[in-house]
Amino acid sequence: MSSFRPIQSVVNGVPTSDGAGVKLTRVLTQHLQRRLDPYLMLDAFGSDQPDDYIAGFPDHPHRGFETITYMIAGRMLHRDSAGHEGLLENGGVQWMTAGRGVIHSEIPQQEEGVMEGFQLWLNLPSHDKLCAPWYRDFKASELPRLTTPEGVSVTVIAGESHGVIGAVQRDGTQPLYLDVHLPAGASFEQALPAEHNAFVYVYRGAVDVAGTTLPAQRMGILQNGPEFDGVRVQAGDQPARVLLIAGQPLNEPIVQYGPFVMNTPEQIQQAFNDYRAGRLA
């Protein structure tokens, strides 16, 4: 790598709630969907107050995209209308392809303690939006990892990093999803295709990216350009933890209404009709 991407803009998350009142921060909001195509949403949730999370996310539908839930702390039970069930625990990942439609719930399995994690929405190409639903739970021990000579620990959830193949691959969107833990003063470099959109989210400490400091709870959107072939992230005088996420844009129309993401308003209306008629169950 010879030319690292700088930060184009820094994004503050928007405090909100979802499900049955779960408090969270929406980092990647709807107005950024085109800029960060193929990603549709990133939520960060974290609290040691049970009232902030205990009600969880009761039954709700999805169609047309994938959800990736990454738990840092806590336990969440998943059930869906396709017959899948799994317990997501510390360090684990739940990858769900909604495809043509699924109704699922995500309910905390604890009454006290810290609940912390992230949910990322990844769009599906138009030809895959009505594919069969798919689901996989990955325990922390099943996720590929690497450690650099500087002591940087990297969990490779999707894509590839330094020759390590991630838990999930997708041809259409080519997602890269890394959880990078940097000791104080350490740096990490990752190759990125020039045409891919990419961003960094800091959830512990602070990092420097090409001269821009990103503090905790901030997202840095990486600049695009044919002259760039990667990104370099460096921790300051304290350890830092970041998510590095990138993907190949689909360059297709994005029409979202609530839990449905399709390509046309007519397809959204059909999703609602199918949901009301019980055809997502």
Contacts in CASP RR format, 6 or more apart in sequence:
PFRMAT RR
TARGET T0000
AUTHOR 0000-0000-0000
METHOD contacts of the structure
MODEL  1
MSSFRPIQSVVNGVPTSDGAGVKLTRVLTQHLQRRLDPYLMLDAFGSDQP
DDYIAGFPDHPHRGFETITYMIAGRMLHRDSAGHEGLLENGGVQWMTAGR
GVIHSEIPQQEEGVMEGFQLWLNLPSHDKLCAPWYRDFKASELPRLTTPE
GVSVTVIAGESHGVIGAVQRDGTQPLYLDVHLPAGASFEQALPAEHNAFV
YVYRGAVDVAGTTLPAQRMGILQNGPEFDGVRVQAGDQPARVLLIAGQPL
NEPIVQYGPFVMNTPEQIQQAFNDYRAGRLA
1 189 0 8 1.000
1 191 0 8 1.000
1 229 0 8 1.000
1 230 0 8 1.000
1 232 0 8 1.000
2 229 0 8 1.000
3 227 0 8 1.000
3 228 0 8 1.000
3 229 0 8 1.000
3 230 0 8 1.000
4 189 0 8 1.000
4 209 0 8 1.000
4 210 0 8 1.000
4 228 0 8 1.000
4 230 0 8 1.000
4 231 0 8 1.000
4 232 0 8 1.000
5 192 0 8 1.000
5 198 0 8 1.000
5 209 0 8 1.000
5 210 0 8 1.000
5 222 0 8 1.000
5 223 0 8 1.000
5 224 0 8 1.000
5 225 0 8 1.000
5 228 0 8 1.000
5 230 0 8 1.000
5 231 0 8 1.000
6 209 0 8 1.000
6 210 0 8 1.000
6 211 0 8 1.000
6 212 0 8 1.000
6 222 0 8 1.000
6 223 0 8 1.000
7 200 0 8 1.000
7 209 0 8 1.000
7 210 0 8 1.000
7 211 0 8 1.000
7 212 0 8 1.000
7 214 0 8 1.000
7 220 0 8 1.000
7 221 0 8 1.000
7 222 0 8 1.000
7 223 0 8 1.000
8 220 0 8 1.000
8 221 0 8 1.000
8 222 0 8 1.000
8 223 0 8 1.000
8 224 0 8 1.000
9 220 0 8 1.000
9 221 0 8 1.000
10 212 0 8 1.000
10 214 0 8 1.000
10 218 0 8 1.000
10 219 0 8 1.000
10 220 0 8 1.000
10 221 0 8 1.000
11 27 0 8 1.000
11 28 0 8 1.000
11 32 0 8 1.000
11 218 0 8 1.000
11 219 0 8 1.000
11 220 0 8 1.000
11 221 0 8 1.000
12 217 0 8 1.000
12 218 0 8 1.000
13 25 0 8 1.000
13 26 0 8 1.000
13 27 0 8 1.000
13 29 0 8 1.000
13 44 0 8 1.000
13 217 0 8 1.000
13 218 0 8 1.000
13 219 0 8 1.000
14 25 0 8 1.000
14 26 0 8 1.000
14 27 0 8 1.000
14 29 0 8 1.000
15 23 0 8 1.000
15 24 0 8 1.000
15 25 0 8 1.000
15 26 0 8 1.000
16 23 0 8 1.000
16 24 0 8 1.000
16 25 0 8 1.000
16 26 0 8 1.000
17 23 0 8 1.000
17 24 0 8 1.000
18 24 0 8 1.000
18 43 0 8 1.000
18 57 0 8 1.000
19 55 0 8 1.000
19 56 0 8 1.000
19 57 0 8 1.000
19 58 0 8 1.000
19 60 0 8 1.000
20 55 0 8 1.000
20 56 0 8 1.000
20 57 0 8 1.000
20 58 0 8 1.000
21 55 0 8 1.000
21 56 0 8 1.000
22 45 0 8 1.000
22 52 0 8 1.000
22 53 0 8 1.000
22 55 0 8 1.000
22 56 0 8 1.000
22 57 0 8 1.000
23 45 0 8 1.000
23 47 0 8 1.000
23 52 0 8 1.000
23 53 0 8 1.000
24 43 0 8 1.000
24 44 0 8 1.000
24 45 0 8 1.000
24 46 0 8 1.000
25 43 0 8 1.000
25 44 0 8 1.000
25 45 0 8 1.000
25 217 0 8 1.000
26 41 0 8 1.000
26 42 0 8 1.000
26 43 0 8 1.000
27 42 0 8 1.000
27 43 0 8 1.000
27 44 0 8 1.000
27 201 0 8 1.000
27 219 0 8 1.000
28 36 0 8 1.000
28 39 0 8 1.000
28 40 0 8 1.000
28 41 0 8 1.000
28 42 0 8 1.000
28 120 0 8 1.000
28 199 0 8 1.000
28 219 0 8 1.000
29 41 0 8 1.000
30 40 0 8 1.000
30 41 0 8 1.000
30 256 0 8 1.000
32 221 0 8 1.000
33 39 0 8 1.000
33 40 0 8 1.000
33 41 0 8 1.000
33 254 0 8 1.000
33 256 0 8 1.000
34 254 0 8 1.000
35 197 0 8 1.000
35 221 0 8 1.000
36 197 0 8 1.000
36 199 0 8 1.000
36 221 0 8 1.000
37 123 0 8 1.000
37 197 0 8 1.000
37 249 0 8 1.000
37 250 0 8 1.000
37 251 0 8 1.000
37 254 0 8 1.000
38 122 0 8 1.000
38 123 0 8 1.000
38 173 0 8 1.000
38 175 0 8 1.000
38 197 0 8 1.000
38 247 0 8 1.000
38 248 0 8 1.000
38 249 0 8 1.000
38 250 0 8 1.000
39 120 0 8 1.000
39 121 0 8 1.000
39 122 0 8 1.000
39 123 0 8 1.000
39 197 0 8 1.000
39 199 0 8 1.000
39 245 0 8 1.000
39 247 0 8 1.000
40 65 0 8 1.000
40 121 0 8 1.000
40 122 0 8 1.000
40 123 0 8 1.000
40 254 0 8 1.000
40 256 0 8 1.000
40 261 0 8 1.000
41 119 0 8 1.000
41 120 0 8 1.000
41 121 0 8 1.000
42 118 0 8 1.000
42 119 0 8 1.000
42 120 0 8 1.000
42 121 0 8 1.000
42 201 0 8 1.000
42 219 0 8 1.000
42 245 0 8 1.000
43 118 0 8 1.000
43 119 0 8 1.000
43 120 0 8 1.000
44 117 0 8 1.000
44 118 0 8 1.000
44 201 0 8 1.000
44 203 0 8 1.000
44 217 0 8 1.000
45 53 0 8 1.000
45 115 0 8 1.000
45 116 0 8 1.000
45 117 0 8 1.000
45 118 0 8 1.000
45 119 0 8 1.000
46 52 0 8 1.000
46 53 0 8 1.000
46 73 0 8 1.000
46 114 0 8 1.000
46 115 0 8 1.000
46 116 0 8 1.000
46 117 0 8 1.000
47 53 0 8 1.000
47 114 0 8 1.000
47 115 0 8 1.000
47 116 0 8 1.000
48 113 0 8 1.000
48 114 0 8 1.000
48 115 0 8 1.000
50 110 0 8 1.000
50 111 0 8 1.000
50 112 0 8 1.000
50 113 0 8 1.000
52 115 0 8 1.000
53 108 0 8 1.000
53 115 0 8 1.000
54 108 0 8 1.000
54 111 0 8 1.000
56 106 0 8 1.000
56 107 0 8 1.000
56 108 0 8 1.000
57 105 0 8 1.000
57 106 0 8 1.000
57 107 0 8 1.000
58 105 0 8 1.000
58 107 0 8 1.000
59 103 0 8 1.000
59 104 0 8 1.000
59 105 0 8 1.000
60 103 0 8 1.000
60 104 0 8 1.000
60 105 0 8 1.000
60 259 0 8 1.000
61 101 0 8 1.000
61 102 0 8 1.000
61 103 0 8 1.000
61 259 0 8 1.000
61 260 0 8 1.000
61 275 0 8 1.000
61 280 0 8 1.000
62 96 0 8 1.000
62 98 0 8 1.000
62 99 0 8 1.000
62 101 0 8 1.000
62 102 0 8 1.000
62 103 0 8 1.000
62 104 0 8 1.000
62 259 0 8 1.000
62 260 0 8 1.000
63 98 0 8 1.000
63 99 0 8 1.000
63 100 0 8 1.000
63 101 0 8 1.000
63 102 0 8 1.000
63 129 0 8 1.000
63 259 0 8 1.000
63 260 0 8 1.000
63 261 0 8 1.000
63 262 0 8 1.000
63 271 0 8 1.000
63 274 0 8 1.000
63 275 0 8 1.000
63 280 0 8 1.000
64 98 0 8 1.000
64 99 0 8 1.000
64 100 0 8 1.000
64 101 0 8 1.000
64 123 0 8 1.000
64 124 0 8 1.000
64 129 0 8 1.000
64 130 0 8 1.000
64 260 0 8 1.000
64 261 0 8 1.000
64 262 0 8 1.000
65 98 0 8 1.000
65 99 0 8 1.000
65 121 0 8 1.000
65 122 0 8 1.000
65 123 0 8 1.000
65 124 0 8 1.000
65 129 0 8 1.000
65 261 0 8 1.000
66 95 0 8 1.000
66 96 0 8 1.000
66 97 0 8 1.000
66 98 0 8 1.000
66 99 0 8 1.000
66 121 0 8 1.000
66 122 0 8 1.000
66 123 0 8 1.000
66 124 0 8 1.000
66 170 0 8 1.000
67 94 0 8 1.000
67 95 0 8 1.000
67 96 0 8 1.000
67 98 0 8 1.000
67 119 0 8 1.000
67 120 0 8 1.000
67 121 0 8 1.000
67 122 0 8 1.000
68 93 0 8 1.000
68 94 0 8 1.000
68 95 0 8 1.000
68 96 0 8 1.000
68 119 0 8 1.000
68 120 0 8 1.000
68 121 0 8 1.000
68 122 0 8 1.000
68 157 0 8 1.000
68 158 0 8 1.000
68 177 0 8 1.000
69 76 0 8 1.000
69 78 0 8 1.000
69 88 0 8 1.000
69 93 0 8 1.000
69 94 0 8 1.000
69 96 0 8 1.000
69 106 0 8 1.000
69 117 0 8 1.000
69 118 0 8 1.000
69 119 0 8 1.000
69 120 0 8 1.000
70 91 0 8 1.000
70 92 0 8 1.000
70 93 0 8 1.000
70 117 0 8 1.000
70 118 0 8 1.000
70 119 0 8 1.000
70 120 0 8 1.000
70 157 0 8 1.000
70 179 0 8 1.000
71 88 0 8 1.000
71 89 0 8 1.000
71 90 0 8 1.000
71 91 0 8 1.000
71 92 0 8 1.000
71 93 0 8 1.000
71 94 0 8 1.000
71 116 0 8 1.000
71 117 0 8 1.000
72 90 0 8 1.000
72 91 0 8 1.000
72 116 0 8 1.000
72 117 0 8 1.000
72 118 0 8 1.000
72 203 0 8 1.000
73 90 0 8 1.000
73 113 0 8 1.000
73 114 0 8 1.000
73 115 0 8 1.000
73 116 0 8 1.000
73 117 0 8 1.000
74 89 0 8 1.000
74 90 0 8 1.000
74 108 0 8 1.000
74 109 0 8 1.000
74 110 0 8 1.000
74 113 0 8 1.000
74 114 0 8 1.000
74 115 0 8 1.000
74 116 0 8 1.000
75 87 0 8 1.000
75 88 0 8 1.000
75 89 0 8 1.000
75 90 0 8 1.000
75 108 0 8 1.000
75 109 0 8 1.000
75 110 0 8 1.000
76 87 0 8 1.000
76 88 0 8 1.000
76 94 0 8 1.000
76 106 0 8 1.000
76 107 0 8 1.000
76 108 0 8 1.000
76 109 0 8 1.000
76 115 0 8 1.000
77 85 0 8 1.000
77 86 0 8 1.000
77 87 0 8 1.000
77 88 0 8 1.000
77 105 0 8 1.000
77 106 0 8 1.000
77 107 0 8 1.000
77 108 0 8 1.000
77 109 0 8 1.000
78 84 0 8 1.000
78 85 0 8 1.000
78 86 0 8 1.000
78 87 0 8 1.000
78 88 0 8 1.000
78 94 0 8 1.000
78 96 0 8 1.000
78 104 0 8 1.000
78 105 0 8 1.000
78 106 0 8 1.000
78 135 0 8 1.000
78 137 0 8 1.000
79 85 0 8 1.000
79 86 0 8 1.000
79 104 0 8 1.000
79 105 0 8 1.000
80 96 0 8 1.000
80 102 0 8 1.000
80 103 0 8 1.000
80 104 0 8 1.000
80 105 0 8 1.000
80 133 0 8 1.000
80 135 0 8 1.000
81 102 0 8 1.000
81 103 0 8 1.000
81 104 0 8 1.000
81 280 0 8 1.000
81 281 0 8 1.000
82 102 0 8 1.000
82 133 0 8 1.000
82 135 0 8 1.000
84 96 0 8 1.000
84 104 0 8 1.000
84 135 0 8 1.000
86 94 0 8 1.000
86 137 0 8 1.000
87 109 0 8 1.000
87 137 0 8 1.000
88 94 0 8 1.000
88 106 0 8 1.000
88 137 0 8 1.000
89 139 0 8 1.000
89 140 0 8 1.000
90 140 0 8 1.000
91 139 0 8 1.000
91 140 0 8 1.000
91 143 0 8 1.000
92 137 0 8 1.000
92 138 0 8 1.000
92 139 0 8 1.000
92 140 0 8 1.000
92 143 0 8 1.000
93 137 0 8 1.000
93 138 0 8 1.000
93 143 0 8 1.000
93 157 0 8 1.000
93 167 0 8 1.000
94 135 0 8 1.000
94 136 0 8 1.000
94 137 0 8 1.000
94 138 0 8 1.000
95 135 0 8 1.000
95 136 0 8 1.000
95 138 0 8 1.000
95 167 0 8 1.000
95 168 0 8 1.000
96 102 0 8 1.000
96 104 0 8 1.000
96 133 0 8 1.000
96 134 0 8 1.000
96 135 0 8 1.000
96 136 0 8 1.000
97 124 0 8 1.000
97 131 0 8 1.000
97 133 0 8 1.000
97 134 0 8 1.000
97 135 0 8 1.000
98 133 0 8 1.000
99 124 0 8 1.000
99 128 0 8 1.000
99 129 0 8 1.000
99 130 0 8 1.000
99 131 0 8 1.000
99 132 0 8 1.000
99 133 0 8 1.000
99 134 0 8 1.000
100 129 0 8 1.000
100 130 0 8 1.000
100 131 0 8 1.000
100 132 0 8 1.000
100 133 0 8 1.000
100 280 0 8 1.000
101 133 0 8 1.000
101 271 0 8 1.000
101 274 0 8 1.000
101 280 0 8 1.000
102 133 0 8 1.000
102 280 0 8 1.000
103 280 0 8 1.000
103 281 0 8 1.000
108 115 0 8 1.000
118 201 0 8 1.000
118 203 0 8 1.000
118 243 0 8 1.000
120 177 0 8 1.000
120 245 0 8 1.000
121 261 0 8 1.000
122 170 0 8 1.000
122 173 0 8 1.000
122 175 0 8 1.000
123 173 0 8 1.000
123 250 0 8 1.000
123 252 0 8 1.000
123 254 0 8 1.000
123 261 0 8 1.000
124 131 0 8 1.000
124 173 0 8 1.000
125 172 0 8 1.000
125 173 0 8 1.000
125 250 0 8 1.000
125 252 0 8 1.000
126 250 0 8 1.000
126 252 0 8 1.000
126 263 0 8 1.000
128 172 0 8 1.000
129 262 0 8 1.000
129 263 0 8 1.000
129 267 0 8 1.000
136 168 0 8 1.000
138 157 0 8 1.000
138 167 0 8 1.000
142 167 0 8 1.000
143 155 0 8 1.000
143 156 0 8 1.000
143 157 0 8 1.000
143 166 0 8 1.000
143 167 0 8 1.000
144 155 0 8 1.000
144 156 0 8 1.000
144 164 0 8 1.000
144 165 0 8 1.000
144 166 0 8 1.000
144 167 0 8 1.000
145 153 0 8 1.000
145 154 0 8 1.000
145 155 0 8 1.000
145 156 0 8 1.000
145 164 0 8 1.000
146 153 0 8 1.000
146 154 0 8 1.000
146 156 0 8 1.000
146 161 0 8 1.000
146 162 0 8 1.000
146 163 0 8 1.000
146 164 0 8 1.000
147 153 0 8 1.000
147 154 0 8 1.000
148 154 0 8 1.000
148 162 0 8 1.000
148 186 0 8 1.000
148 188 0 8 1.000
150 183 0 8 1.000
150 186 0 8 1.000
150 187 0 8 1.000
150 188 0 8 1.000
151 183 0 8 1.000
151 186 0 8 1.000
152 180 0 8 1.000
152 181 0 8 1.000
152 182 0 8 1.000
152 183 0 8 1.000
152 186 0 8 1.000
152 187 0 8 1.000
152 188 0 8 1.000
153 180 0 8 1.000
153 181 0 8 1.000
154 161 0 8 1.000
154 162 0 8 1.000
154 164 0 8 1.000
154 178 0 8 1.000
154 179 0 8 1.000
154 180 0 8 1.000
154 181 0 8 1.000
154 188 0 8 1.000
155 178 0 8 1.000
155 179 0 8 1.000
156 164 0 8 1.000
156 165 0 8 1.000
156 166 0 8 1.000
156 167 0 8 1.000
156 177 0 8 1.000
156 178 0 8 1.000
157 166 0 8 1.000
157 167 0 8 1.000
157 168 0 8 1.000
157 177 0 8 1.000
157 178 0 8 1.000
157 179 0 8 1.000
158 166 0 8 1.000
158 167 0 8 1.000
158 168 0 8 1.000
158 169 0 8 1.000
158 170 0 8 1.000
158 175 0 8 1.000
158 176 0 8 1.000
158 177 0 8 1.000
159 165 0 8 1.000
159 166 0 8 1.000
159 168 0 8 1.000
159 169 0 8 1.000
159 174 0 8 1.000
159 175 0 8 1.000
159 176 0 8 1.000
159 177 0 8 1.000
160 166 0 8 1.000
160 176 0 8 1.000
161 176 0 8 1.000
161 178 0 8 1.000
161 190 0 8 1.000
168 175 0 8 1.000
172 248 0 8 1.000
172 250 0 8 1.000
173 247 0 8 1.000
173 248 0 8 1.000
173 250 0 8 1.000
174 193 0 8 1.000
174 196 0 8 1.000
174 247 0 8 1.000
174 248 0 8 1.000
175 245 0 8 1.000
175 246 0 8 1.000
175 247 0 8 1.000
176 190 0 8 1.000
176 192 0 8 1.000
176 196 0 8 1.000
176 198 0 8 1.000
176 244 0 8 1.000
176 245 0 8 1.000
176 246 0 8 1.000
176 247 0 8 1.000
177 243 0 8 1.000
177 244 0 8 1.000
177 245 0 8 1.000
178 190 0 8 1.000
178 243 0 8 1.000
178 244 0 8 1.000
178 245 0 8 1.000
179 241 0 8 1.000
179 242 0 8 1.000
179 243 0 8 1.000
180 188 0 8 1.000
180 233 0 8 1.000
180 241 0 8 1.000
180 242 0 8 1.000
180 243 0 8 1.000
180 244 0 8 1.000
181 239 0 8 1.000
181 240 0 8 1.000
181 241 0 8 1.000
182 188 0 8 1.000
182 207 0 8 1.000
182 233 0 8 1.000
182 234 0 8 1.000
182 235 0 8 1.000
182 239 0 8 1.000
182 240 0 8 1.000
182 241 0 8 1.000
182 242 0 8 1.000
183 235 0 8 1.000
183 239 0 8 1.000
184 235 0 8 1.000
184 236 0 8 1.000
184 237 0 8 1.000
184 238 0 8 1.000
184 239 0 8 1.000
185 234 0 8 1.000
185 235 0 8 1.000
185 236 0 8 1.000
185 237 0 8 1.000
186 234 0 8 1.000
186 235 0 8 1.000
187 232 0 8 1.000
187 233 0 8 1.000
187 234 0 8 1.000
187 235 0 8 1.000
188 232 0 8 1.000
188 233 0 8 1.000
188 234 0 8 1.000
189 230 0 8 1.000
189 231 0 8 1.000
189 232 0 8 1.000
189 233 0 8 1.000
190 230 0 8 1.000
190 231 0 8 1.000
190 233 0 8 1.000
190 244 0 8 1.000
191 229 0 8 1.000
191 230 0 8 1.000
192 198 0 8 1.000
192 222 0 8 1.000
192 228 0 8 1.000
192 229 0 8 1.000
192 230 0 8 1.000
192 231 0 8 1.000
192 246 0 8 1.000
193 246 0 8 1.000
193 248 0 8 1.000
194 224 0 8 1.000
194 225 0 8 1.000
194 226 0 8 1.000
194 227 0 8 1.000
194 228 0 8 1.000
194 229 0 8 1.000
195 224 0 8 1.000
195 248 0 8 1.000
195 249 0 8 1.000
196 246 0 8 1.000
196 247 0 8 1.000
196 248 0 8 1.000
196 249 0 8 1.000
197 222 0 8 1.000
197 224 0 8 1.000
197 246 0 8 1.000
197 247 0 8 1.000
197 249 0 8 1.000
198 221 0 8 1.000
198 222 0 8 1.000
198 231 0 8 1.000
198 244 0 8 1.000
198 245 0 8 1.000
198 246 0 8 1.000
198 247 0 8 1.000
199 219 0 8 1.000
199 220 0 8 1.000
199 221 0 8 1.000
199 222 0 8 1.000
199 245 0 8 1.000
199 246 0 8 1.000
200 207 0 8 1.000
200 209 0 8 1.000
200 214 0 8 1.000
200 219 0 8 1.000
200 220 0 8 1.000
200 222 0 8 1.000
200 231 0 8 1.000
200 233 0 8 1.000
200 242 0 8 1.000
200 243 0 8 1.000
200 244 0 8 1.000
200 245 0 8 1.000
201 218 0 8 1.000
201 219 0 8 1.000
201 220 0 8 1.000
201 242 0 8 1.000
201 243 0 8 1.000
201 245 0 8 1.000
202 214 0 8 1.000
202 215 0 8 1.000
202 216 0 8 1.000
202 217 0 8 1.000
202 218 0 8 1.000
202 219 0 8 1.000
202 240 0 8 1.000
202 241 0 8 1.000
202 242 0 8 1.000
203 216 0 8 1.000
203 217 0 8 1.000
203 241 0 8 1.000
203 242 0 8 1.000
203 243 0 8 1.000
204 216 0 8 1.000
204 239 0 8 1.000
204 240 0 8 1.000
204 241 0 8 1.000
205 215 0 8 1.000
205 216 0 8 1.000
205 235 0 8 1.000
205 236 0 8 1.000
205 238 0 8 1.000
205 239 0 8 1.000
205 240 0 8 1.000
205 241 0 8 1.000
206 213 0 8 1.000
206 214 0 8 1.000
206 215 0 8 1.000
206 216 0 8 1.000
206 235 0 8 1.000
206 236 0 8 1.000
206 238 0 8 1.000
206 240 0 8 1.000
207 213 0 8 1.000
207 214 0 8 1.000
207 233 0 8 1.000
207 234 0 8 1.000
207 235 0 8 1.000
207 236 0 8 1.000
207 240 0 8 1.000
207 242 0 8 1.000
208 214 0 8 1.000
208 233 0 8 1.000
208 234 0 8 1.000
208 236 0 8 1.000
209 220 0 8 1.000
209 222 0 8 1.000
209 231 0 8 1.000
209 232 0 8 1.000
209 233 0 8 1.000
209 234 0 8 1.000
210 232 0 8 1.000
212 220 0 8 1.000
214 220 0 8 1.000
214 242 0 8 1.000
222 231 0 8 1.000
222 246 0 8 1.000
231 244 0 8 1.000
233 242 0 8 1.000
233 244 0 8 1.000
252 263 0 8 1.000
253 263 0 8 1.000
253 264 0 8 1.000
254 261 0 8 1.000
254 263 0 8 1.000
255 261 0 8 1.000
255 262 0 8 1.000
255 263 0 8 1.000
255 264 0 8 1.000
255 265 0 8 1.000
255 267 0 8 1.000
255 268 0 8 1.000
256 262 0 8 1.000
256 268 0 8 1.000
257 268 0 8 1.000
257 272 0 8 1.000
260 268 0 8 1.000
260 271 0 8 1.000
260 272 0 8 1.000
262 268 0 8 1.000
262 271 0 8 1.000
274 280 0 8 1.000
END
